[in-house]
Amino acid sequence: MRWNLRLAAANRGIWKASELQRMLAEHGLKISAGKMSGLWSGEPASIKLDDLNVICAVLGCGVDELLIPEPDKVRRVDDGQDQQVTAAS
């Protein structure tokens, strides 16, 4: 999965992490500056579903805009050897 928060926010005229952080706080989701930086510029290792729900509500988007599937990066184990899953399989 690819995390797409920054682009989703930019599509709504939100250009700064601090602006989104303030908007999230107005909806009850208080995020530390460090965590907000990770959400804004990185790929979070995990995110709570409740937090994701608030982010979607604030941005007016669905999860499908924030989490972009990358099936070509999925690996499978076959007969003890890792193999890259291709789009054709």
Legacy VTK file of the C-alpha trace (Angstrom):
# vtk DataFile Version 3.0
C-alpha trace
ASCII
DATASET POLYDATA
POINTS 89 float
0.000 0.000 0.000
1.091 3.531 -0.705
0.123 6.286 1.748
-1.323 9.275 -0.098
-2.257 11.788 2.634
-0.233 14.714 1.331
-1.725 14.578 -2.168
-5.259 14.059 -0.834
-4.819 17.145 1.364
-3.285 19.206 -1.462
-6.259 18.354 -3.684
-8.365 20.164 -1.072
-6.103 23.199 -0.747
-4.361 22.056 2.431
-0.656 22.670 1.914
0.784 22.471 5.429
0.833 19.620 7.919
0.136 22.090 10.720
-3.071 23.199 8.998
-4.338 19.618 8.732
-3.205 18.947 12.298
-5.357 21.877 13.500
-8.348 20.644 11.478
-7.998 17.140 12.897
-7.812 18.543 16.447
-11.063 20.420 15.812
-12.634 17.019 15.176
-11.199 15.435 18.319
-8.028 13.880 16.881
-5.028 15.402 18.629
-1.800 14.331 16.929
1.690 15.198 18.161
3.973 17.152 15.839
6.216 14.101 15.430
3.381 11.768 14.496
1.892 14.393 12.169
5.232 14.736 10.422
5.299 10.973 9.863
1.757 10.939 8.508
2.418 13.938 6.278
5.764 13.043 4.758
6.220 9.355 5.294
4.518 6.035 5.167
3.153 5.162 8.589
3.761 1.594 9.696
0.293 1.588 11.225
-2.695 3.821 11.758
-5.697 3.349 13.999
-8.963 2.855 12.164
-10.601 5.539 14.314
-7.850 7.998 13.307
-8.268 7.046 9.658
-11.990 7.660 9.985
-11.393 11.194 11.304
-8.848 11.947 8.570
-11.337 10.813 5.917
-14.116 12.899 7.485
-11.953 16.034 7.654
-10.720 15.649 4.080
-14.070 14.497 2.761
-12.514 11.486 1.086
-12.647 7.730 1.206
-9.974 5.335 2.380
-9.309 4.486 -1.269
-7.850 7.962 -1.786
-5.493 7.664 1.187
-4.387 4.053 0.711
-3.380 3.149 -2.827
-2.983 -0.598 -3.463
0.275 -1.739 -5.033
-0.390 -5.389 -5.894
2.803 -5.646 -7.951
4.791 -5.327 -4.704
3.096 -8.312 -3.053
5.300 -11.356 -2.684
4.176 -14.917 -2.283
5.926 -18.018 -1.052
5.776 -20.948 -3.456
7.638 -24.211 -2.749
9.865 -22.468 -0.232
11.043 -19.736 -2.633
9.876 -16.141 -2.616
8.431 -15.041 -5.943
7.256 -11.650 -7.112
3.553 -11.711 -7.952
3.006 -10.272 -11.408
-0.053 -8.506 -12.685
-0.723 -11.451 -15.011
-0.905 -14.039 -12.231
LINES 1 90
89 0 1 2 3 4 5 6 7 8 9 10 11 12 13 14 15 16 17 18 19 20 21 22 23 24 25 26 27 28 29 30 31 32 33 34 35 36 37 38 39 40 41 42 43 44 45 46 47 48 49 50 51 52 53 54 55 56 57 58 59 60 61 62 63 64 65 66 67 68 69 70 71 72 73 74 75 76 77 78 79 80 81 82 83 84 85 86 87 88
